[in-house]
């Protein structure tokens, strides 16, 4: 019986991971905090074999606690649902000698300021980016590198579309930067967020996401998903289409850009969720990468369209078993959702 340590299950992809583990006949132990575990629904608790409690906001303590638990329990793999803890997963897997991503680069997969640096070092096709700590630094930083408007302003650390806005003029910049700094703590654990703000040149073109299962440095790409978003300053996602209608040449170019990005971030085992745009002038441009399963129930969207169980393949990869990623069956799936409300800047 294989044993998997899952660092936090209270996430969109948590039930998919737990169901996949059950289908594989594996036991899952969840690392979380007592107060957070108290909020778990019964349907989630029923799928968990055991728990280990620690303070996940204290990286050193959590790493020591979880390493001790893993050795005592005979854990075979370490997995993650929540993006904020992907660096901890990489560090823990490294300490235990288990398959995982490069711990030296793992923080760049969840911090967009460090991700931009890794992309530049790896010559990844990505938007030109500056990072600032105050609103007053924003305009001079853009001028210094010659980035004009429109630009995209986003927190260095946050999930989803929180704090992200498209800014069309210098007059809007200060408000957008302050808006991006409105969430210094991530619930439910109270994890402190890097208060730097990332400002990127705006890339025109359709948006896509590409999930990739990585095993022994080999890439198994899943079908590309087209993203549908609102317009205006806040580009909330309204739905998805899988697979995206792409030419063979565009599909090859998106996959090649994704692989270069994963290499730059040291993603060598597990799963990655890459967001890209297909620029009319520059071709594929990597916007960002998460070393995790996707949100918005895309695990279900991809499975319905292709028959591929991404959560199962992810667990097989971290267990160092060849992932089941068959050729996708013929089909298409769409998801539609109401735009997620992004709070307006406070005027008080």
Secondary structure, DSSP 8 states (H G I E B T S, - for coil): --EEEEE---STTHHHHHHHHHHHT-EEEEEE-HHHHTT--HHHHTT-SEEEE--TTSHHHHHHHHHHHHHHHT--EEEESSGGGHHHHHHHHHHHT-S---TTTGGGGT-HHHHHHHHHHTT--B--EEEESSTHHHHHHHHHHT--SSEEEEESS-STTTT-EEE-SGGGHHHHHHHHTS--EETTTTEE----EEEEE---SEEEEEEEEEETTEEEE---EEEEE--SSS--EEEEEES----HHHHHHHHHHHHHHHHHTT--SEEEEEEEEEETTTEEEEEEEESS--STTHHHHHHHHH---HHHHHHHHHTTS--------S--EEEE------------
